[in-house]
Amino acid sequence: MISLNISSDTKKEYIYRQIYKQLKKEILLHHFLPHEKLPSKRELAKTLHISVNSVNGAYQQLLEEGYIYAVERSGFYVEKLDILPPSQITSRGLDPVLAEEKESKKDWISFSHMSADRSIFPFESWLSCEHKALKLSRLELNDDSSRFPQGLYSVRQTIARFLSVARGVNCFPEQIVLGGSTQFLFYILRHLFGENTRYAMENPGYRRMYESLRMERVRLDTIPLDRKGISIDVLKRINPNVVYVTPSHQFPTGVVMPISRRIQLLNWAAETKDRYIIEDDYDSEFKYETDTIPSLQGLDSYGRVIYFGTFSKSLLPGLRLSYMILPQPLLKIYRKRCGFIMSTCNAMGQLTLQQFIDSGEYRKHIRHMKQVYINRQKKLIYALTRRFGSAMTMHGANAGLHFNAEFDTTRSVQEIAMRAKAARLELYNLQPYCLDGTDLFSRPAFILGFANLPIEKIEEGVERLYRSIF
């Protein structure tokens, strides 16, 4: 007779699940012979002092998963199963190398440049727009998303109008492709070019994009910067087909590309038909003391600029909504090669964003964010200048959500990083963004983001930074 340990405490687990799990374990351990008959439902229920329904639930689950089979008017029998190989997984749990860091960030101060301040996001306004979108756009929500691989058309119309005013971008809604992330859209773009396409990136530059291209095993070069941005002389010498740039606020140095260099870059791209510029306008919303700089794409009269943007910096990273704007020749290739790819942006998020922009709430939110961030930026610069004096040199502080600082110190970058961690200070150095492995900075250099730095924490953050560096 089968021996099962059944607990009457159904708060922990239903009785039928207890029977199911124990019988499954016994079968997998081959404690039953192949084709051995199991006790009838009534017999087992009587033995265990439980209901027939509980036994029936367990048997039906085992039957559905293939552990047993039923013979009409006879009963249930154990399937013949091969023996599973011995487990190679340690019983001690997860390999420590694979464990994710779970350290509490309580009492930490962050100079991270990776996201905006979630606490100033207008959740009530967003929810209001979401309710309005749900009320007005039920048909779009019910549509098969495969019909709109580039995203909902009405949403792309709104984004096209907004970008025309805010960034000087010239495009039709048909040219916009929405995606869950810039990396995903870049993966799609990669497949619009031939296998022999040669790519180039700014150095120092965006490490994630660099690694994404390397993973695709493409021909990839890095191009140094000068005071105006990417070096045109080196670009002409390397002669890639596609070059990736961040002209409005170069990442990570913060250099803003002047009009003279933009024209040179566009003229280079126009020389042959197989050259393209990828413009990543990742935090263009945030320009201080002067108006925002129009996009490179808006100057392009040759159809050579592929424009990338994201709402992650200005809204919430978790909303996952980015976009790319394809020149018309590449749009034709996209429709042919990638038109089958379903959109990675959920329709509700798209429609809420549309309402958020059309209602004027997005512009209102951007104005509020800019005021918050410029106050933090000014106070941070003041505190840094007062504490470090001539031992610090800053770069790229006139735009975006971060700037860079180099320090005259005898400590190494590695030593500073360890001291910062001990001081519960989140700090990122610039060495990882030197894409060719060469350290391009003669002194320890760090990215100082202020989006997640509350104004009341600035003085303490600067003091922890000082103790880490000196």
LONUKE-910020 format. One line per field, with one value per residue (C-alpha): residue in three letters; x, y, z. Coordinates in steps of 0.1 Angstrom, whole numbers, always signed. Layout:
residuo c(ALA;...)
X c(X;...)
Y c(Y;...)
Z c(Z;...)
//
This chain:
residuo c(MET;ILE;SER;LEU;ASN;ILE;SER;SER;ASP;THR;LYS;LYS;GLU;TYR;ILE;TYR;ARG;GLN;ILE;TYR;LYS;GLN;LEU;LYS;LYS;GLU;ILE;LEU;LEU;HIS;HIS;PHE;LEU;PRO;HIS;GLU;LYS;LEU;PRO;SER;LYS;ARG;GLU;LEU;ALA;LYS;THR;LEU;HIS;ILE;SER;VAL;ASN;SER;VAL;ASN;GLY;ALA;TYR;GLN;GLN;LEU;LEU;GLU;GLU;GLY;TYR;ILE;TYR;ALA;VAL;GLU;ARG;SER;GLY;PHE;TYR;VAL;GLU;LYS;LEU;ASP;ILE;LEU;PRO;PRO;SER;GLN;ILE;THR;SER;ARG;GLY;LEU;ASP;PRO;VAL;LEU;ALA;GLU;GLU;LYS;GLU;SER;LYS;LYS;ASP;TRP;ILE;SER;PHE;SER;HIS;MET;SER;ALA;ASP;ARG;SER;ILE;PHE;PRO;PHE;GLU;SER;TRP;LEU;SER;CYS;GLU;HIS;LYS;ALA;LEU;LYS;LEU;SER;ARG;LEU;GLU;LEU;ASN;ASP;ASP;SER;SER;ARG;PHE;PRO;GLN;GLY;LEU;TYR;SER;VAL;ARG;GLN;THR;ILE;ALA;ARG;PHE;LEU;SER;VAL;ALA;ARG;GLY;VAL;ASN;CYS;PHE;PRO;GLU;GLN;ILE;VAL;LEU;GLY;GLY;SER;THR;GLN;PHE;LEU;PHE;TYR;ILE;LEU;ARG;HIS;LEU;PHE;GLY;GLU;ASN;THR;ARG;TYR;ALA;MET;GLU;ASN;PRO;GLY;TYR;ARG;ARG;MET;TYR;GLU;SER;LEU;ARG;MET;GLU;ARG;VAL;ARG;LEU;ASP;THR;ILE;PRO;LEU;ASP;ARG;LYS;GLY;ILE;SER;ILE;ASP;VAL;LEU;LYS;ARG;ILE;ASN;PRO;ASN;VAL;VAL;TYR;VAL;THR;PRO;SER;HIS;GLN;PHE;PRO;THR;GLY;VAL;VAL;MET;PRO;ILE;SER;ARG;ARG;ILE;GLN;LEU;LEU;ASN;TRP;ALA;ALA;GLU;THR;LYS;ASP;ARG;TYR;ILE;ILE;GLU;ASP;ASP;TYR;ASP;SER;GLU;PHE;LYS;TYR;GLU;THR;ASP;THR;ILE;PRO;SER;LEU;GLN;GLY;LEU;ASP;SER;TYR;GLY;ARG;VAL;ILE;TYR;PHE;GLY;THR;PHE;SER;LYS;SER;LEU;LEU;PRO;GLY;LEU;ARG;LEU;SER;TYR;MET;ILE;LEU;PRO;GLN;PRO;LEU;LEU;LYS;ILE;TYR;ARG;LYS;ARG;CYS;GLY;PHE;ILE;MET;SER;THR;CYS;ASN;ALA;MET;GLY;GLN;LEU;THR;LEU;GLN;GLN;PHE;ILE;ASP;SER;GLY;GLU;TYR;ARG;LYS;HIS;ILE;ARG;HIS;MET;LYS;GLN;VAL;TYR;ILE;ASN;ARG;GLN;LYS;LYS;LEU;ILE;TYR;ALA;LEU;THR;ARG;ARG;PHE;GLY;SER;ALA;MET;THR;MET;HIS;GLY;ALA;ASN;ALA;GLY;LEU;HIS;PHE;ASN;ALA;GLU;PHE;ASP;THR;THR;ARG;SER;VAL;GLN;GLU;ILE;ALA;MET;ARG;ALA;LYS;ALA;ALA;ARG;LEU;GLU;LEU;TYR;ASN;LEU;GLN;PRO;TYR;CYS;LEU;ASP;GLY;THR;ASP;LEU;PHE;SER;ARG;PRO;ALA;PHE;ILE;LEU;GLY;PHE;ALA;ASN;LEU;PRO;ILE;GLU;LYS;ILE;GLU;GLU;GLY;VAL;GLU;ARG;LEU;TYR;ARG;SER;ILE;PHE)
X c(+0;+12;+25;+19;+23;-8;-12;-47;-34;-47;-33;+1;-10;-41;-44;-46;-13;+4;-8;+3;+38;+45;+33;+53;+84;+79;+73;+105;+125;+111;+96;+67;+72;+63;+26;+19;-16;-23;-50;-84;-96;-120;-94;-67;-92;-103;-67;-57;-90;-95;-121;-123;-122;-87;-74;-91;-75;-40;-46;-59;-28;-5;-25;-22;+16;+21;+32;+3;-22;-58;-74;-112;-130;-98;-80;-48;-13;+22;+39;+72;+98;+135;+158;+168;+206;+220;+217;+248;+234;+249;+225;+242;+223;+232;+269;+281;+295;+260;+243;+229;+239;+212;+229;+205;+211;+198;+220;+238;+242;+242;+261;+245;+240;+217;+182;+160;+144;+113;+100;+91;+72;+36;+19;-16;-14;-1;-29;-54;-40;-41;-78;-86;-67;-86;-119;-112;-90;-106;-105;-67;-62;-82;-62;-37;-3;+12;-7;+14;+50;+63;+39;+4;+1;-17;+11;+37;+19;+20;+57;+65;+47;+64;+99;+94;+88;+111;+141;+137;+133;+119;+100;+67;+50;+58;+95;+92;+97;+88;+106;+110;+146;+173;+193;+164;+159;+197;+196;+169;+189;+220;+200;+192;+228;+250;+274;+304;+292;+319;+309;+326;+319;+332;+359;+353;+317;+286;+299;+265;+262;+298;+294;+261;+280;+309;+284;+271;+308;+307;+337;+340;+364;+367;+373;+388;+373;+387;+372;+344;+334;+342;+374;+366;+402;+402;+367;+378;+409;+390;+361;+333;+299;+280;+291;+274;+275;+259;+262;+239;+257;+285;+285;+304;+324;+296;+310;+283;+291;+291;+274;+308;+315;+279;+281;+314;+299;+268;+290;+311;+280;+267;+299;+287;+253;+263;+272;+249;+251;+233;+224;+216;+198;+196;+190;+184;+155;+179;+198;+206;+208;+203;+177;+180;+203;+184;+190;+216;+187;+170;+200;+202;+190;+205;+186;+217;+208;+192;+177;+174;+155;+140;+114;+132;+151;+122;+95;+102;+128;+103;+79;+104;+96;+122;+121;+142;+136;+147;+156;+132;+156;+162;+125;+119;+145;+130;+95;+109;+132;+118;+81;+73;+87;+59;+61;+78;+58;+25;-4;-16;+17;+18;-17;-11;+21;+0;-25;+4;+20;-12;-26;+4;+13;+46;+59;+48;+67;+98;+98;+94;+122;+146;+140;+146;+177;+193;+189;+207;+233;+241;+243;+265;+289;+291;+297;+324;+342;+342;+355;+380;+391;+418;+423;+392;+385;+349;+336;+302;+282;+259;+235;+221;+219;+256;+290;+325;+352;+390;+409;+445;+451;+477;+451;+443;+408;+406;+415;+390;+363;+369;+369;+337;+319;+331;+316;+283;+288;+276;+303;+312;+346;+353;+378;+351;+340;+374;+363;+396;+410;+434;+430;+424;+425;+457;+440;+412;+380;+344;+309;+289;+252;+227;+193;+190;+208;+184;+194;+196;+221;+245;+268;+271;+277;+305;+321;+320;+335;+363;+371;+372;+396;+419)
Y c(+0;+35;+55;+92;+120;+142;+174;+186;+222;+234;+269;+256;+235;+218;+181;+171;+189;+171;+137;+147;+159;+128;+103;+121;+119;+82;+75;+95;+75;+43;+31;+18;-8;+2;-4;-11;-3;+25;+21;+31;+66;+54;+30;+56;+82;+57;+49;+85;+97;+123;+130;+112;+145;+152;+119;+125;+159;+144;+115;+139;+161;+131;+119;+152;+154;+118;+101;+77;+64;+53;+21;+23;+4;-8;+21;+41;+27;+40;+49;+34;+62;+63;+70;+107;+112;+123;+160;+180;+210;+214;+210;+240;+264;+290;+294;+326;+339;+340;+356;+391;+418;+423;+449;+475;+510;+526;+555;+555;+587;+583;+601;+577;+590;+561;+573;+602;+610;+589;+609;+639;+619;+632;+598;+614;+631;+599;+579;+604;+601;+563;+564;+587;+565;+535;+553;+566;+540;+506;+496;+501;+480;+452;+452;+425;+441;+423;+448;+476;+463;+499;+510;+525;+550;+577;+575;+579;+610;+626;+618;+632;+664;+667;+660;+686;+713;+702;+688;+701;+666;+662;+630;+613;+590;+561;+566;+560;+526;+522;+497;+486;+498;+515;+483;+463;+489;+489;+452;+456;+483;+461;+437;+464;+466;+440;+416;+437;+469;+487;+506;+532;+548;+577;+569;+573;+562;+543;+509;+490;+499;+490;+455;+450;+455;+433;+406;+408;+403;+433;+452;+479;+508;+535;+572;+596;+630;+665;+696;+696;+660;+630;+636;+641;+635;+600;+593;+599;+578;+548;+554;+533;+529;+537;+560;+563;+597;+615;+651;+670;+658;+634;+604;+603;+635;+659;+676;+695;+692;+727;+735;+735;+699;+688;+702;+684;+651;+655;+663;+632;+610;+625;+617;+581;+564;+537;+560;+566;+585;+571;+601;+590;+619;+602;+631;+661;+674;+688;+719;+746;+784;+783;+767;+730;+724;+712;+677;+667;+649;+682;+695;+664;+670;+638;+612;+599;+603;+576;+592;+574;+587;+575;+585;+566;+597;+621;+597;+564;+538;+510;+523;+510;+532;+542;+551;+553;+573;+557;+575;+564;+541;+522;+522;+502;+476;+475;+468;+440;+423;+431;+438;+405;+415;+424;+456;+453;+483;+476;+495;+509;+525;+540;+554;+569;+586;+600;+615;+627;+646;+659;+672;+693;+674;+661;+697;+707;+678;+686;+722;+710;+685;+711;+734;+707;+695;+729;+737;+705;+710;+745;+735;+705;+725;+752;+725;+707;+740;+751;+717;+707;+741;+739;+701;+694;+701;+698;+691;+690;+707;+727;+699;+665;+648;+644;+661;+648;+657;+650;+652;+658;+631;+605;+577;+554;+550;+515;+528;+556;+532;+510;+540;+553;+519;+518;+554;+542;+564;+552;+565;+556;+562;+569;+541;+516;+540;+539;+514;+503;+495;+525;+548;+582;+601;+613;+618;+599;+609;+603;+608;+628;+624;+645;+633;+609;+632;+650;+686;+681;+653;+672;+686;+651;+635;+659;+653;+616;+621;+642;+616;+589;+609;+623)
Z c(+0;-8;+22;+19;+44;+41;+62;+69;+70;+37;+43;+34;+3;-10;-2;-39;-45;-17;-31;-66;-56;-35;-61;-88;-67;-61;-98;-108;-83;-99;-66;-88;-115;-150;-157;-120;-111;-86;-59;-69;-60;-34;-19;-15;-2;+25;+35;+38;+54;+27;+0;-33;-50;-36;-49;-83;-86;-80;-105;-131;-129;-131;-160;-178;-173;-185;-153;-154;-179;-176;-188;-192;-165;-150;-133;-134;-142;-139;-172;-182;-178;-185;-156;-153;-151;-118;-110;-117;-97;-63;-34;-17;-39;-65;-75;-57;-90;-104;-74;-79;-55;-30;-8;+5;-9;+22;+33;-1;-21;-59;-86;-112;-147;-157;-149;-140;-106;-103;-73;-95;-121;-123;-116;-112;-146;-162;-147;-159;-195;-191;-182;-211;-235;-222;-227;-262;-278;-270;-307;-309;-277;-292;-324;-332;-326;-356;-377;-364;-362;-361;-333;-335;-363;-343;-317;-343;-357;-323;-318;-353;-345;-311;-325;-353;-327;-299;-319;-354;-367;-403;-408;-416;-391;-415;-408;-371;-355;-319;-297;-261;-260;-280;-280;-295;-322;-329;-333;-360;-377;-378;-401;-426;-436;-455;-438;-450;-435;-416;-384;-363;-329;-308;-283;-254;-261;-252;-240;-243;-280;-285;-269;-289;-321;-311;-302;-338;-350;-373;-385;-359;-354;-328;-336;-311;-301;-304;-288;-314;-311;-334;-354;-391;-402;-386;-398;-434;-429;-415;-440;-424;-439;-406;-378;-344;-327;-298;-311;-287;-256;-263;-241;-218;-222;-226;-257;-277;-314;-330;-364;-382;-373;-380;-415;-420;-408;-431;-461;-454;-453;-486;-506;-513;-512;-487;-458;-428;-395;-364;-342;-306;-290;-257;-233;-256;-235;-209;-221;-195;-198;-236;-259;-269;-299;-330;-341;-367;-385;-390;-410;-432;-467;-481;-461;-443;-406;-386;-356;-322;-291;-259;-234;-206;-194;-194;-182;-164;-174;-167;-194;-220;-250;-275;-312;-344;-375;-407;-439;-467;-485;-453;-445;-477;-466;-431;-445;-466;-441;-407;-412;-396;-362;-337;-318;-283;-270;-254;-269;-235;-229;-264;-262;-227;-240;-269;-245;-222;-252;-268;-235;-229;-197;-212;-219;-185;-170;-190;-178;-142;-146;-162;-132;-107;-124;-131;-94;-85;-111;-99;-63;-71;-92;-64;-37;-58;-67;-31;-18;-45;-59;-85;-79;-101;-138;-151;-186;-203;-176;-199;-210;-200;-166;-159;-164;-159;-135;-134;-102;-92;-67;-59;-56;-85;-100;-84;-50;-52;-63;-33;-9;-25;-20;+16;+20;+5;-25;-60;-84;-120;-135;-172;-179;-190;-217;-234;-260;-273;-239;-238;-208;-225;-192;-176;-142;-124;-142;-131;-144;-119;-125;-105;-116;-86;-62;-39;-33;+5;-1;-23;+4;+20;-14;-22;+12;+7;-28;-13;+13;-14;-37;-10)
//
